[in-house]
C-alpha cells in the first residue's frame, strides 16, 4: 500500500504535489487538484514507475476541513478513462509508454502488385490479357508454380506462361490472394477460385472457398456443389453435399437446374444421392 512521503504546496493553494511510493526506494510523484467547492479530486501523473500499474494503492489528501481518500486498482485504465485530454501531454518513462505502433501496411502495399506493370519477371497470358507476376512469390505460395519455374520447361526459359482453363477475373483474384492473403470477390467467384486453388495447390485458399461454398449451399446449388466436389476428389465437400441432397431439401433439389444438368452429365452421382437418401431413411 502506498503512503504519502511528503507534501509540497504549489503557488495555487488548491493544488499540491504529493510524493507517493510503493516502497521507500521507488517514489512516484503525482499532482493532486482538490476543489473545496466541488469536493472533487483530480490526479495528474508527472512520472510513474511500472509498479503503479501492478499494485493497488490508497492515497489520502488532508486539509483543514476535509479528508479525501481514493483507491486505484489499475492506474493506467483509470487515467485513460478519466483524463483522455491529458494523454498526449503526459510523459511516461521507458517501459510504460502507451503509444502504439502504426498498423502494418504490408497487405495494402502488396495489393499494388496485382495490377503492377514494373519489376515483374514472368508474364502470364490469359485470353489476351497479360499479368506481370513474380516468380519468387508465386513459388513460395504454390508448389505447382515452384515446380514449373524450377525445371527447364518452356515457361521457365521464356518467362511466359499461357493459361487457358482459368478465367482472367478468377486468376486476378488468385494473384491477389497469393500476394496479400486477402480476397475481394469470394461471394461471386467461390467455385472458380476453388478450381484455381486446386489446380495450383494453394490449400489455404481451397479450404476458404470450400467453407464458403458449403455455408452458402442451397437447394439451387447443392447439385453443382456435389459435381464440383467429385471432379476435384474432395471427400469432405462431397460428404456434406450428399448429406444436404438426401436431407429435407431433397424434393426441391430435384427441381433445380443443377440437378437436371447433373442427371445428364454425371448420372452416377444421381445414383449416389439416392443411395445416401435410402441409407438415411433406413437409419431413421
N, C-alpha and C positions, 0 to 999 in steps of 0.2 A: 504494500500500500504506500502511496506517495505521501509526502508530508511537505509543509511549507518550510523551506530553509531560510528564506529571507524575503523581505518586502521592501520595495523602493517606491517612493512617491514620484509621480511624473509632475510636469508643470500644471496639468489639469487635475484638480482634486478628485474627479470621479474616475480617473484611470490609475491603475497601479501595475507595476511589473512584479510578478510572483515567480520565484525560482522554485520549481518542483523537481523532485528526484525520485527515481525508483530505488536508488541507493546513494550513498554519500559521494561515490566516485563518478556518478553519471548524472549531473544536474540537467534539468530541462527548463528553459525559460519560456513562459507564456505571458501574453498581455491580457489582463482581465479588465473588462469595462463594466462598471456597475452603475446603473441609473437609479437614484433614490426615488425618482418619480414613477418609473415603470417597474422597478424592482426586478429587472431582468439582467441576466449575466451573459456577456458575450466573451468568447475565448478566441484569441487570435494568436496562432503559433508563430514564434520568431525562429526558433530552431528546435528540432526534435531528434531524438535518437530512435533506432529501430524498436527498442524495448517498449516505447509508448504504444505501439500497435499491438503488442503481445500481452501486456499486463493490464489489469484492472486497477485504476487508481481513483482515490477520493480526494477532492480539494475543497477547502473551506476558505471563504473570504469573510473577514470580520470587520465591522465598522462600529461606530459608537452605538448605533441603534439596531443594526441588522446583522444577521449571520446567514450566509448563503452557502449551501453545500450541493455539489453536483458530482455525479458518478459517470465516468466514461468507460464503457467496456471495449469499445472499438473506436479509438480516436479518429482513425482515417475515415471510416464511414460517416461518423458524426460530422466531421469537418466538411466532407464532400456534400452532405445534405444541407447543412445549415449555412455554409459560407462559400457558396459557389462563386460569388462575385470577387472573393479574395483569392481564389485558387491560383490564378495566374500570377498574382503578386507575391505569393508565398514562396519561400526558398527552402527546399528540403535538402538535407545533407545527402551525400552519396549513399545509395542503398535504399533510400526512402523516396526516390524521385517518382512522381506519379505520371510523368509524361509518357505517352505511348508512341511506339514506332509507327511509321506510315504503313498502311496495308500493302501487301505485295501487289505489284502490277504485272507480274510475270504472265498470267493468263491473258491479260489485255494486250500486252506487248507481243506475245507470241501469235495472237489472233491476226496481227497485221501481216503475218507470213502467208495467210490463206490466199490473199489477193496480191501478194508481193510480186514485184517484177524484177527484182535485183538480187544478186548474190546466190541464187539457186544453182544447183549443179546437176539437175536432171529435169527433163521436160516430160510431162505426161499428156498424151493426146487422147481425147475422148470426144467423138462426134464433132470433130473440127475445132474443139476448144482446147486451149493449152493451159496447163497448170505447171508453174515453175515450183519445184519442190527441192527437198534437201535430203540427200542420201543418208546422212548420219542420223537424222531424226526419224526418217521412215524405218531404217534398220533397227533402231533402238525400240521402236514400238511394235514392229511387225516382223515375225520370223520369216514370213514369206518374202517380204521386201529384202530382208537381210540376206537370204539365200540367193535372191535374184542378183543383187549387187556384188556378192562375194565371188560367184563363179563367172568365168569368162563367157557370158551369154551376150546376145546382141544388145539387150537393154543396158548391160554394164559397159560395154565398149563404146556404144554410140550415145550413151547418156540420154536415151529417149525411149519411152515406154508407150505403146499403143494399147488401150483398153477398150474392149467392145461390149462387155457384159455388165457394165455399171454405168448408170446414167450420170451425166455431168453434175447435176444438182446433188445427187447422193454422194458422189466422190468428193465434192467440195466440202460437204458436211463431214465426211470421213476424215479429210485432211484437218478440218477444224478440231475434231476430237483428238487426232494424233498430236497436234501441236499444243492444244490447250486443255484437253481432258473435259471439254465442255461441248454441249450440243444446243442448237437453237431450233431445230426442226424435227425433234423426235415425235411430236404429235402427228405430223403428216408423212414422215419418212421412216417410221419404225421398221417396217418389213424390208424395205430396200436397204436400210443401214444394217439390218440383221444379216442379210445376204452378203453385203460387202465385208462386214466384220468377220463372217465365217470364211470367206474367200481368202482374206489376208491375215487370218489367225490373230485377231485382236479380241481376246476373250473377254476383257472387261466391257468393251462396247457391245459384244454379243450378249452378254448377260444383262446389260442395261436395257437393250432392245427387247430381249425375251421377257423380262419382268413387265415392261410397258405393254407389250402385246397381250400378255396373259391378263394383266389388270384391266385392259380395255376390251377383252373378249366378250362378244355378244352373240346372239343367235344369227346375226348377219355375217359375222367374221369368223365364227368358230370353224367352219369347214376350211376356209382359207388358211387358218392357223394350223390345222391338222396337216394339210398338204405341205405347208412350209416346213413344219417340224419333220415330216417324213423325208422330204427332199434333202434336208441337211443332217439327218441322223440324230436329231435332238430328242432323246428319250424323255427328258423332263418335260419339254413342251408338249410332246405328243401325248404323254400320260395325262396332263392337265386338259388338253383339248378333247381327248376321248371321254374323260370324266364329265366335261361340260356337255358334249354331244349326247351322252347317254343319260343325262340328268333330266330335270323337269322341263328344260327348254327344247327337248328333242322334237316335239311337234312343230315348233316354229322354225327350227334349223332346217328341216327337210323342205321348207318352202323358200329358202333363201337362194339367191343366185349362186352363191359359193357352193352350196350343196349340189345344185344341179350341174355345175361345172365339174365338181369332184366326181360325180356319178359317171360323167363321160370320160374324164382323163385318168382318174385313179379309182376304179371300181373296187379294188381290193381294200381300199380304206373305208368304203361303204360297208363291206363285209365286216371289217374290224370294229366299226362303230356298232353294228347290230349285235356282234358278239359281246361287246362291252355292255350294251343295253340288256342283253339276256342275262349276263352274269350278275348284273346289279339287281335285276328283278328276282333272280334265284336266291341271292344272298338276303335280299329284303324279305 
